[in-house]
Amino acid sequence: MQNRRTEEQIQKDRVQAYELHLTGAHSLRDIADIINTDREVKISYETVRSDIAAARLELSRINAKSVRAVRDERIAFYEGMIRELYGGWRRSQEDFLETREVGDRVTTITRAQSGDVRFLSEINKVAKQIDNLLGVGASVGIETSLEEQLAAGIRSGALTPEHVRLILPSGYAEQVLRKIQPASPKVIEMEKDNG
């Protein structure tokens, strides 16, 4: 006659105790009585309590692993989106070739492109999603508005005020440009003279 449960029996008891506990219809003593039916090694209601606690702990570990797996899959997806968006940004900076035919003459015109800032805006949105999944966005105060992105583009020379005027509606473009471009002394003097 055996005095202790085997490891296999412990696992079976934990599953059965947890399933009975989830129904809410049984007390710990009732669960112990059900599990003890036709068994040589009997368990107490205290053992049932510890089995249920162990089952909960194992279940929480499994859930934590699955949550991490889902988070990691989403991050990988978002990183792929960023790569595609960055590729689009780089392509939008490539020179634009336009070919015109006038009679027998073919003319090719090359226009330099500064890039479509909508790609940068989308990259920023996706990066915020990654930050949210990792739980770092709010804690470090990462927040970049479209105005801040445009200001960075102008400071770096990648954008000009004309680009901003092409991208944004006219009234809004002027409003944004006033915010992101410091007024030069000449402009201030002209405003005083006109005012």
TACOR-V468069 format. One record per residue. N is the residue number from 1. PSI is psi in radians with two decimals (999 if undefined). Layout:
n=N psi=PSI
n=N psi=PSI
This chain:
n=1 psi=2.35
n=2 psi=2.42
n=3 psi=-0.29
n=4 psi=2.71
n=5 psi=2.56
n=6 psi=2.88
n=7 psi=-0.70
n=8 psi=-0.74
n=9 psi=-0.67
n=10 psi=-0.80
n=11 psi=-0.77
n=12 psi=-0.74
n=13 psi=-0.72
n=14 psi=-0.78
n=15 psi=-0.84
n=16 psi=-0.76
n=17 psi=-0.74
n=18 psi=-0.74
n=19 psi=-0.75
n=20 psi=-0.67
n=21 psi=-0.67
n=22 psi=-0.46
n=23 psi=-0.45
n=24 psi=0.03
n=25 psi=-0.05
n=26 psi=2.47
n=27 psi=2.96
n=28 psi=-0.67
n=29 psi=-0.72
n=30 psi=-0.73
n=31 psi=-0.76
n=32 psi=-0.74
n=33 psi=-0.72
n=34 psi=-0.79
n=35 psi=-0.62
n=36 psi=-0.15
n=37 psi=2.23
n=38 psi=0.75
n=39 psi=2.59
n=40 psi=-0.78
n=41 psi=1.95
n=42 psi=2.67
n=43 psi=2.69
n=44 psi=2.97
n=45 psi=-0.46
n=46 psi=-0.66
n=47 psi=-0.68
n=48 psi=-0.78
n=49 psi=-0.81
n=50 psi=-0.58
n=51 psi=-0.72
n=52 psi=-0.73
n=53 psi=-0.74
n=54 psi=-0.69
n=55 psi=-0.73
n=56 psi=-0.77
n=57 psi=-0.80
n=58 psi=-0.72
n=59 psi=-0.70
n=60 psi=-0.61
n=61 psi=-0.77
n=62 psi=-0.78
n=63 psi=-0.71
n=64 psi=-0.71
n=65 psi=-0.73
n=66 psi=-0.61
n=67 psi=-0.77
n=68 psi=-0.71
n=69 psi=-0.75
n=70 psi=-0.77
n=71 psi=-0.79
n=72 psi=-0.65
n=73 psi=-0.75
n=74 psi=-0.72
n=75 psi=-0.75
n=76 psi=-0.72
n=77 psi=-0.82
n=78 psi=-0.66
n=79 psi=-0.65
n=80 psi=-0.69
n=81 psi=-0.74
n=82 psi=-0.74
n=83 psi=-0.77
n=84 psi=-0.76
n=85 psi=-0.70
n=86 psi=-0.68
n=87 psi=-0.72
n=88 psi=-0.73
n=89 psi=-0.82
n=90 psi=-0.74
n=91 psi=-0.59
n=92 psi=-0.20
n=93 psi=-0.16
n=94 psi=2.63
n=95 psi=2.52
n=96 psi=2.16
n=97 psi=2.22
n=98 psi=2.23
n=99 psi=2.24
n=100 psi=2.41
n=101 psi=2.13
n=102 psi=1.82
n=103 psi=-2.21
n=104 psi=-0.13
n=105 psi=2.33
n=106 psi=2.20
n=107 psi=2.33
n=108 psi=2.20
n=109 psi=2.30
n=110 psi=2.20
n=111 psi=2.27
n=112 psi=2.44
n=113 psi=2.47
n=114 psi=-0.16
n=115 psi=2.63
n=116 psi=1.94
n=117 psi=-0.20
n=118 psi=-0.54
n=119 psi=-0.74
n=120 psi=-0.68
n=121 psi=-0.75
n=122 psi=-0.68
n=123 psi=-0.74
n=124 psi=-0.75
n=125 psi=-0.76
n=126 psi=-0.69
n=127 psi=-0.65
n=128 psi=-0.64
n=129 psi=-0.74
n=130 psi=-0.79
n=131 psi=-0.73
n=132 psi=-0.73
n=133 psi=-0.63
n=134 psi=-0.22
n=135 psi=0.49
n=136 psi=-0.34
n=137 psi=-0.92
n=138 psi=-0.58
n=139 psi=-0.50
n=140 psi=0.03
n=141 psi=0.64
n=142 psi=2.08
n=143 psi=2.01
n=144 psi=2.11
n=145 psi=2.95
n=146 psi=-0.67
n=147 psi=-0.75
n=148 psi=-0.67
n=149 psi=-0.74
n=150 psi=-0.70
n=151 psi=-0.73
n=152 psi=-0.69
n=153 psi=-0.70
n=154 psi=-0.77
n=155 psi=-0.68
n=156 psi=-0.23
n=157 psi=-0.01
n=158 psi=-0.44
n=159 psi=2.70
n=160 psi=2.88
n=161 psi=-0.55
n=162 psi=-0.66
n=163 psi=-0.74
n=164 psi=-0.71
n=165 psi=-0.56
n=166 psi=-0.58
n=167 psi=-0.75
n=168 psi=2.71
n=169 psi=2.59
n=170 psi=-0.91
n=171 psi=-0.74
n=172 psi=-0.65
n=173 psi=-0.77
n=174 psi=-0.68
n=175 psi=-0.79
n=176 psi=-0.74
n=177 psi=-0.65
n=178 psi=-0.62
n=179 psi=-0.69
n=180 psi=-0.29
n=181 psi=2.12
n=182 psi=2.42
n=183 psi=2.38
n=184 psi=2.75
n=185 psi=-0.60
n=186 psi=-0.73
n=187 psi=-0.71
n=188 psi=-0.75
n=189 psi=-0.73
n=190 psi=-0.69
n=191 psi=-0.66
n=192 psi=-0.73
n=193 psi=-0.71
n=194 psi=-0.44
n=195 psi=999
